[in-house]
């Protein structure tokens, strides 16, 4: 199931018949649980087709309502998993986030974050992450308390679950109103631990979340008390640009107020110049001496 190898996926401008597909999903709703394979298969088709922009742009309110029904009362875990994946793909489009919200399809996703099934956890976390890229989605997720069930997933032994969970926290921490929620849910220490992850994307998201969270005084104290600065500095000296930028911003947020409350104070300006110069020097070093350099 590699999208790039599919002739249908290659025809990005060609819209498929979503109405007939979602009509089939309506039929699946009426079937007995013993026929859940039919619904799961239809949703899998919807997941595959929703990888195409033309099909995502064709999402209608009734399609979202059908998804919401299968998310709210799934006849099997397979159905719930596939429905989550459809939402994940559909919400790549900003307008679809509002459509999914209006269909009441988001609350079940948050419930599935606490499922004992890691596949369902990961798919739900992916859908929530997709929704949380948009301001409207973040506001709704904040209001229904998404942080509490997401934070435990930061310690998951499943790579996909963990990667998507830290992505959710990174997105949600963009809004100042959510920072205290992350702190009260004991989410800061797990984020510090993820700075040492072998997964570059996880490191970058954790550093980005800590950069946002460190805008709050109480959170800065927790980061310092739990030795969060040394791994951030290590990332500054690494070769991943996202991790470098985010970790530099986090260190500035954490250490800057110790020098002065005024951002333009010469000491804080000097610290900013020092950290920026260090990051540039590291980028230059890795560019010159990495195995891929010529």
LUMNU-512926 format. One line per field, with one value per atom (N, C-alpha, C, O): y, z, x. Coordinates in pm, whole numbers. Each point is the difference from the previous one (the first is absolute). Last residue first. Example, Ala and Ser with C-alpha at 12.3 -4.5 7.8 and 13.67 -1.06 7.14 Angstrom:
BEGIN
yy: -225	119	109	111	-683	119	120	-2 $
zz: 708	6	73	17	-24	0	0	66 $
xx: 1285	82	-77	51	-22	-89	90	104 $
//
This chain:
BEGIN
yy: 1677	-33	87	-13	-200	118	-40	-103	-194	26	118	22	-167	-105	29	-47	466	-114	-101	36	407	-126	-119	-106	571	-23	-141	-57	209	12	-33	-54	72	-122	5	-104	485	-115	-126	-74	470	6	-122	-57	110	-30	-3	-86	222	-144	-41	-103	559	-71	-150	-69	342	16	-75	-63	77	-81	6	-102	374	-140	-92	-98	559	-28	-146	-61	211	-2	-33	-77	134	-123	-11	-107	504	-114	-130	-83	483	-3	-122	-64	142	-37	-10	-92	248	-144	-45	-106	564	-72	-151	-73	351	13	-78	-69	105	-93	6	-103	400	-137	-102	-102	575	-45	-144	-70	219	24	-55	-107	83	76	31	69	-310	-74	73	-63	94	82	-71	-16	-137	-9	74	-12	-233	126	-25	-89	-264	111	135	94	-507	-2	119	45	-138	72	0	84	-336	144	76	97	-589	70	152	71	-363	-50	86	35	48	23	-35	68	-159	144	32	88	-535	44	151	46	-231	-43	48	49	28	84	-36	88	-359	133	95	75	-499	-9	134	38	-76	-8	-3	65	-68	126	-2	96	-493	111	128	67	-446	-17	114	48	-54	25	-10	86	-195	142	31	93	-487	11	143	50	-238	30	3	1	123	-112	44	111	152	-34	-115	-46	201	119	-32	57	-383	8	122	-4	-47	-107	5	-17	301	50	-105	34	-159	103	56	23	-328	-67	99	-27	218	-71	-74	13	212	86	-76	22	-203	5	81	-14	-153	-4	-2	-77	142	-137	-12	-87	504	-93	-144	-81	428	16	-104	-58	66	-40	10	-91	248	-146	-49	-99	563	-53	-152	-59	283	19	-58	-61	74	-107	11	-101	437	-125	-116	-89	519	-3	-134	-56	108	12	-15	-91	37	139	25	115	-544	79	148	80	-406	-13	90	50	-84	68	3	103	-336	142	77	110	-572	64	147	83	-342	12	71	86	-183	103	22	113	-464	129	115	102	-534	20	135	73	-209	34	27	92	-236	132	44	115	-554	101	141	87	-444	7	106	78	-176	71	16	105	-362	143	81	110	-577	45	152	74	-325	-31	45	-1	238	-105	-22	92	232	-98	-113	-99	445	73	-92	31	-166	-21	80	-26	74	-133	-23	-63	452	10	-133	-3	11	73	15	-12	-180	-91	68	-62	342	-95	-103	-27	339	62	-98	-4	-63	-30	51	-35	21	-57	-39	-105	347	-141	-73	-115	583	-65	-149	-78	344	-3	-77	-83	158	-95	-13	-110	434	-134	-106	-103	557	-40	-138	-73	260	-28	-47	-96	251	-144	-32	-112	558	-53	-147	-50	294	26	-62	-40	-149	89	13	-99	-187	127	103	119	-587	96	134	96	-474	58	107	96	-347	86	73	120	-435	113	96	121	-521	92	122	113	-457	66	103	113	-382	95	76	120	-471	118	106	120	-526	64	126	104	-384	79	73	112	-400	107	89	123	-513	102	119	116	-491	64	116	110	-380	84	75	118	-429	117	93	122	-441	-9	129	109	-183	-78	-24	-69	497	-123	-70	64	368	-107	-134	-103	497	43	-108	-2	-21	-60	44	-61	238	-135	-66	-87	524	0	-141	-24	120	-5	-16	-72	120	-134	-8	-109	536	-106	-140	-73	468	-14	-117	-74	234	-99	-26	-109	364	-58	-103	-107	409	-134	-77	-119	569	5	-138	-11	56	54	-6	-39	-74	-105	44	-79	397	-105	-109	-44	384	55	-106	-13	-94	8	50	-50	45	-134	0	-72	475	-42	-139	-27	197	71	-48	-25	-308	117	61	-73	-325	97	130	104	-507	102	95	93	-474	102	115	116	-491	67	115	108	-388	84	80	119	-440	115	96	122	-527	83	127	110	-431	61	92	109	-365	108	71	122	-502	111	118	114	-508	59	119	102	-349	70	68	113	-384	117	83	122	-536	99	128	110	-464	42	107	99	-308	102	45	114	-296	-43	109	111	-57	-93	-49	-56	550	-140	-89	45	450	-82	-147	-78	411	19	-86	-32	74	-110	16	-96	440	-119	-115	-72	461	24	-119	-37	33	-12	15	-76	151	-142	-21	-93	544	-55	-149	-41	281	14	-63	-61	121	-118	1	-95	397	-64	-128	-100	436	-132	-76	-113	540	19	-132	-7	6	47	11	-43	-62	-114	40	-78	418	-96	-119	-46	364	55	-96	-18	-98	-6	52	-61	87	-128	-15	-74	450	9	-130	3	19	85	0	-12	-402	121	80	-54	-353	74	130	97	-436	125	64	97	-523	106	134	105	-502	47	118	97	-295	48	60	112	-339	135	63	117	-562	86	144	94	-421	30	87	85	-246	97	43	118	-465	129	110	112	-557	54	136	88	-316	33	65	101	-271	122	45	119	-529	111	131	100	-490	25	117	83	-250	87	32	109	-209	-73	99	116	28	-139	-89	-120	664	-93	-143	-38	529	-134	-103	-61	517	-1	-136	-32	108	25	-12	-51	15	-118	17	-99	461	-113	-124	-73	459	20	-117	-42	59	-35	10	-86	233	-145	-48	-100	559	-56	-152	-63	298	13	-59	-61	81	-96	1	-105	420	-133	-109	-102	554	-15	-140	-58	91	68	-27	-91	77	-46	86	123	-85	-36	-47	-40	152	123	-27	91	-453	70	128	35	-280	-67	66	6	152	21	-63	56	-123	132	21	57	-541	90	133	3	-371	45	97	71	-311	131	47	109	-542	106	139	96	-475	3	116	73	-155	44	16	100	-286	145	56	111	-573	63	152	74	-319	-8	63	69	-115	109	0	105	-458	125	120	92	-510	6	129	63	-153	27	13	85	-214	141	36	107	-558	82	148	72	-391	2	87	65	-164	118	7	108	-424	52	123	81	-304	-107	45	-64	337	5	-105	20	149	-57	4	18	352	-142	-47	81	376	-80	-149	-77	401	36	-91	-32	9	-72	28	-86	325	-137	-81	-82	512	5	-137	-34	82	5	9	-56	80	-137	-5	-98	514	-69	-145	-56	316	26	-54	-25	-26	-66	21	-94	316	-143	-75	-91	549	-18	-147	-46	195	-16	-24	-67	27	5	-28	-113	350	-128	16	105	241	-23	-132	-29	237	-77	-30	-72	287	93	-70	65	-303	86	91	36	-489	91	95	-9	-325	83	100	107	-438	108	94	121	-505	90	119	114	-466	84	100	113	-314	-19	91	121	-146	-103	-21	-84	388	47	-101	37	-135	93	40	13	-477	116	99	-27	-454	120	125	74 $
zz: 19	-106	12	-81	444	-64	-101	16	282	-132	-72	-118	571	-98	-140	-98	420	4	-106	-97	192	41	11	49	-190	-53	24	-83	250	-145	-63	-111	581	-53	-152	-66	282	27	-64	-71	57	-91	17	-98	393	-135	-99	-88	524	-4	-139	-53	137	-3	-11	-72	130	-134	-13	-103	527	-91	-142	-68	394	27	-95	-50	40	-57	19	-89	293	-145	-69	-96	561	-37	-151	-57	228	28	-45	-65	39	-101	18	-98	423	-127	-112	-81	501	5	-131	-52	101	-14	2	-77	159	-141	-24	-102	541	-75	-149	-69	349	35	-77	-46	-2	-66	33	-86	87	88	-67	-61	-98	-70	85	-44	214	-115	-70	-54	579	-121	-119	-2	457	-39	-130	-57	197	12	-40	-80	161	-20	17	55	-36	112	-8	102	-450	114	124	89	-483	-20	120	42	-91	64	-10	87	-277	135	71	117	-574	88	145	92	-422	15	96	86	-207	91	22	112	-424	135	100	108	-569	52	143	82	-300	23	57	94	-228	124	32	117	-525	115	132	96	-501	13	125	77	-187	36	27	100	-262	141	46	112	-567	84	148	80	-395	6	90	81	-45	-45	20	112	22	-143	-56	-121	640	-91	-144	-36	455	-63	-100	-57	316	-69	-79	-106	393	-128	-80	-123	555	-88	-137	-103	437	-56	-91	-103	335	-99	-66	-121	479	-126	-108	-119	548	-69	-127	-101	383	-84	-70	-119	445	-139	-91	-122	622	-89	-147	-80	469	-51	-108	-86	299	113	-44	74	-397	62	110	11	-212	-100	61	-15	270	-8	-97	27	9	124	-3	44	-395	-8	123	-11	6	-85	-16	-4	238	77	-80	55	-272	111	72	20	-544	130	113	-3	-459	13	136	41	-207	82	1	61	-332	142	86	103	-572	27	149	54	-188	-35	30	56	-11	114	-28	91	-441	109	120	60	-418	-37	108	31	21	16	-34	68	-145	144	28	89	-537	55	150	50	-269	-47	57	39	53	65	-38	86	-308	138	76	76	-513	1	139	33	-100	-19	6	56	190	-111	-12	88	265	-123	-125	-110	615	-87	-120	-47	430	-21	-93	-15	155	-64	-31	-83	334	-145	-76	-118	593	-31	-151	-50	206	18	-34	-64	69	-117	9	-101	468	-116	-126	-80	460	19	-114	-49	56	-30	12	-88	179	-133	-28	-103	483	15	-136	-15	108	-36	9	-41	118	105	-28	93	-417	126	108	69	-478	-19	129	39	-48	-3	-13	68	-100	140	8	96	-526	64	144	42	-359	18	80	50	-188	93	32	100	-430	138	101	109	-607	66	148	71	-343	-71	68	-3	121	81	-69	60	-275	102	82	45	-375	-61	105	-10	164	-66	-59	20	159	106	-59	45	-343	54	105	-3	-166	-101	45	-23	281	19	-104	24	-65	126	23	37	-407	-21	126	-7	30	-96	-19	-3	271	64	-92	42	-216	104	62	15	-322	-66	101	-17	176	-62	-63	12	422	-142	-68	39	433	-63	-148	-67	404	-67	-58	-43	292	52	-68	44	-141	-21	46	-43	110	-124	-34	-84	460	24	-124	10	-58	71	30	-20	-179	-92	75	-45	261	-57	-93	-27	237	102	-60	49	-327	54	97	-4	-215	-72	66	-16	118	87	-64	57	-229	41	74	26	-187	76	47	104	-390	133	87	117	-566	73	141	94	-388	36	84	100	-266	98	45	119	-465	130	109	112	-561	55	136	89	-324	39	62	99	-281	122	50	119	-405	-24	133	94	-119	-79	-19	-28	244	85	-75	60	-263	38	74	-15	-93	-124	30	-57	413	-43	-124	-9	159	90	-38	3	-234	-37	86	-50	154	-130	-44	-53	442	24	-130	-1	-27	62	25	-24	-136	-104	54	-68	372	-98	-107	-39	363	63	-103	-9	-129	10	65	-43	26	-137	-1	-71	480	-43	-144	-34	425	-129	-57	-27	430	25	-129	3	58	-34	35	-11	41	121	-26	95	-431	46	123	27	-227	-48	39	-8	103	81	-39	87	-345	128	93	75	-485	-23	130	27	-34	3	-22	55	-85	136	5	89	-512	68	138	39	-385	-22	84	-6	-92	131	-10	66	-413	-6	132	12	-84	-3	-4	40	-66	132	5	97	-509	92	140	67	-390	-38	94	41	5	46	-31	82	-248	147	57	90	-555	44	152	56	-285	5	52	61	-131	111	13	111	-303	-55	114	78	18	-61	-61	-16	213	70	-40	61	-235	-40	62	-61	184	-135	-40	-57	482	-7	-138	-10	73	58	-7	-34	-99	-97	50	-75	363	-107	-108	-59	416	50	-112	-12	-80	4	51	-50	51	-136	-3	-76	491	-48	-138	-24	214	68	-51	-22	-137	-53	62	-70	238	-135	-64	-68	485	13	-138	-21	45	27	16	-40	-34	22	20	25	100	-93	31	116	3	28	-94	-81	81	127	39	119	-534	110	135	97	-492	11	110	57	-152	48	19	98	-288	143	58	114	-581	74	151	76	-351	-9	76	72	-115	94	-1	104	-415	135	103	98	-539	8	142	59	-165	21	5	67	-160	138	26	106	-494	30	144	65	-407	121	26	2	-359	-32	123	-12	3	-25	-28	6	47	129	-17	86	-471	80	136	53	-344	-63	81	9	122	32	-58	66	76	-115	37	62	234	-17	-117	-14	137	63	2	50	-216	-92	61	-73	339	-113	-95	-47	414	48	-118	-9	-76	24	47	-39	-9	-132	15	-71	459	-49	-140	-31	223	63	-44	-14	-130	-63	57	-73	270	-135	-71	-66	489	13	-137	-21	39	37	9	-45	-38	-112	29	-84	421	-99	-119	-60	412	23	-100	-25	106	-130	13	-93	467	-70	-137	-60	340	38	-75	-26	-220	131	26	-93	-231	5	143	89	-243	23	13	38	-136	128	36	116	-542	103	138	88	-451	-3	109	68	-134	61	3	96	-323	145	76	109	-574	42	150	67	-255	-1	43	73	-136	130	7	109	-517	106	136	77	-455	-3	112	61	-109	38	3	95	-249	146	42	100	-554	37	150	40	-266	0	54	54	-320	119	-13	-105	-111	-31	129	86	-125	-35	-24	-18	120	112	-31	90	-261	-65	105	34	105	-95	-71	-42	329	77	-92	25	-216	46	74	-22	-118	-114	42	-50	392	-43	-118	9	262	-103	-57	-87	450	-118	-115	-116	554	-83	-129	-104	374	-16	-94	-119	341	0	0	98 $
xx: 3092	96	125	92	-496	58	108	65	-320	-59	64	-27	145	38	-51	58	42	-90	41	66	138	64	-95	39	-156	134	51	71	-493	-4	135	6	-55	-62	-9	4	169	86	-57	69	-322	114	89	49	-411	-48	116	6	93	-30	-48	41	30	128	-21	72	-449	55	132	26	-225	-81	55	9	190	30	-76	54	-144	132	38	59	-454	-16	132	3	0	-69	-17	17	175	87	-65	65	-314	106	90	40	-370	-64	104	-4	145	-30	-60	36	39	127	-22	63	-430	39	129	14	-160	-86	32	-4	231	38	-84	52	-145	125	39	52	-570	116	126	-4	-465	102	123	91	-482	57	113	91	-230	-17	65	122	-99	-141	-27	-108	586	-75	-145	-29	349	93	-69	57	-294	94	96	53	-371	-56	91	-15	160	-10	-55	62	-32	112	-12	50	-390	28	104	-17	-110	-115	32	-44	369	-17	-114	12	48	108	-9	20	-318	-33	104	-34	107	-108	-36	-28	339	58	-105	27	-168	76	67	10	-246	-92	76	-41	290	-74	-88	-3	241	90	-76	22	-255	40	89	-12	-108	-117	36	-38	377	-30	-118	6	366	-139	-46	0	433	-7	-141	-20	253	-23	-9	39	3	127	-14	99	-467	50	126	24	-204	-72	42	3	176	50	-68	65	-224	126	63	60	-443	-36	127	2	43	-37	-45	15	109	110	-42	68	-406	84	112	21	-349	-44	91	-6	-24	117	-39	54	-350	13	107	-5	-106	13	21	55	-140	131	23	108	-530	101	139	81	-441	-2	107	68	-134	59	6	98	-318	145	70	106	-575	53	152	70	-305	-5	58	64	-101	97	4	107	-239	-66	103	82	26	-47	-63	-16	175	93	-34	72	-307	-34	86	-47	135	-128	-32	-41	426	18	-128	5	-18	66	29	-3	-180	-97	61	-64	348	-96	-105	-37	346	67	-95	0	-157	16	65	-42	6	-132	8	-65	459	-40	-134	-16	175	84	-45	-14	-189	-47	79	-58	193	-127	-56	-57	452	25	-129	-4	119	-83	13	-42	238	74	-74	55	-98	-51	92	67	-55	107	-44	72	-367	110	117	85	-476	-4	105	23	-85	55	6	94	-306	145	67	105	-571	52	152	69	-299	7	53	69	-136	111	7	110	-476	129	116	86	-577	50	141	58	-424	136	59	60	-478	-12	134	11	-45	-79	-19	-22	252	74	-76	58	-272	110	80	38	-375	-60	109	-6	124	-21	-65	24	37	129	-17	64	-412	19	126	15	-157	-99	21	-52	313	41	-97	42	59	-96	35	13	242	3	-88	30	2	75	18	48	-258	-87	73	-62	304	-101	-83	-23	338	68	-102	9	-170	42	69	-21	-97	-120	39	-49	390	-45	-123	-12	175	84	-33	16	-245	-36	83	-55	150	-121	-42	-51	424	28	-121	12	-58	83	25	-10	-220	-81	78	-53	280	-100	-85	-29	355	62	-103	10	-69	-32	46	-44	57	108	-26	77	-239	-37	123	96	-161	85	-27	49	-298	139	98	115	-590	48	142	65	-319	54	57	87	-297	129	52	119	-560	115	131	89	-528	24	121	50	-150	8	21	86	-162	135	11	99	-514	80	135	56	-516	102	90	23	-390	-43	110	-13	85	-125	-46	-63	443	28	-125	6	-51	72	33	-7	-185	-96	65	-56	333	-93	-100	-30	330	67	-94	0	-154	13	64	-45	17	-134	4	-69	471	-40	-136	-18	331	-84	-47	-31	294	77	-77	59	-234	63	92	53	-279	-97	67	-40	301	-42	-96	12	117	111	-38	29	-331	1	112	-18	-2	-115	-4	-25	352	28	-112	26	-84	97	35	19	-292	-73	92	-37	231	-84	-79	-15	282	82	-82	29	-250	61	75	-18	-144	-108	52	-35	331	-29	-108	11	105	95	-22	30	-374	52	91	-46	-207	112	65	109	-355	-27	120	114	-178	17	-32	-11	-39	138	30	116	-555	85	146	77	-399	-27	93	49	-44	67	-21	90	-316	144	76	94	-564	39	149	58	-226	-1	34	75	-131	129	2	100	-466	84	128	77	-497	21	85	-27	-91	-64	14	-46	251	-147	-74	-116	590	-44	-152	-63	262	10	-47	-66	92	-105	-2	-107	453	-127	-115	-90	507	4	-132	-57	147	-56	3	-80	275	-146	-62	-107	584	-46	-151	-52	339	-62	-63	-78	274	109	-51	75	-357	29	132	44	-204	-92	37	-21	263	29	-88	50	-125	138	28	49	-455	-1	139	14	-50	-69	0	28	139	94	-63	67	-334	99	94	33	-331	-71	94	-4	159	-6	-69	39	-16	134	-4	65	-467	44	136	22	-185	-81	45	17	175	49	-74	60	-199	118	57	54	-576	123	114	-12	-430	-37	123	-13	-81	66	-39	-13	-155	-53	64	-70	221	-74	-52	-9	237	92	-70	56	-306	85	106	46	-334	-80	86	-16	211	-27	-81	23	59	121	-25	44	-387	13	123	-5	-57	-98	3	-17	280	56	-95	45	-195	111	58	26	-354	-59	107	-18	145	-45	-56	24	338	-126	-41	52	420	-70	-124	7	343	-139	-78	-116	589	-76	-147	-82	379	-12	-83	-81	187	-102	-18	-111	448	-130	-112	-109	564	-52	-140	-87	279	0	-65	-106	124	139	11	100	-501	17	144	30	-166	-42	22	22	71	92	-36	87	-371	132	96	72	-493	-11	133	38	-66	-4	-6	68	-106	138	10	97	-519	74	146	62	-334	-47	75	35	48	56	-40	82	-265	144	65	87	-540	17	147	41	-145	-46	25	54	24	108	-37	86	-395	83	115	53	-447	39	90	8	-200	72	48	87	-365	141	81	118	-558	30	150	80	-316	35	28	28	-122	-120	29	-88	428	-58	-117	-23	229	74	-54	3	-172	-49	69	-63	216	-133	-63	-69	470	24	-132	-14	1	32	28	-35	-27	-129	20	-82	458	-62	-141	-52	284	76	-65	-15	-159	-32	71	-56	157	-141	-38	-65	497	-14	-144	-25	323	-141	-17	-28	478	-70	-142	-36	404	-82	-74	-57	530	-121	-75	50	385	-108	-132	-103	516	-38	-118	-76	302	-96	-57	-118	415	75	-90	45	-227	64	76	6	-197	-105	60	-41	323	-42	-108	-4	379	-138	-34	21	391	-4	-140	-21	126	73	-5	22	-214	-77	70	-64	98	87	-68	-12	-79	-85	89	6 $
//
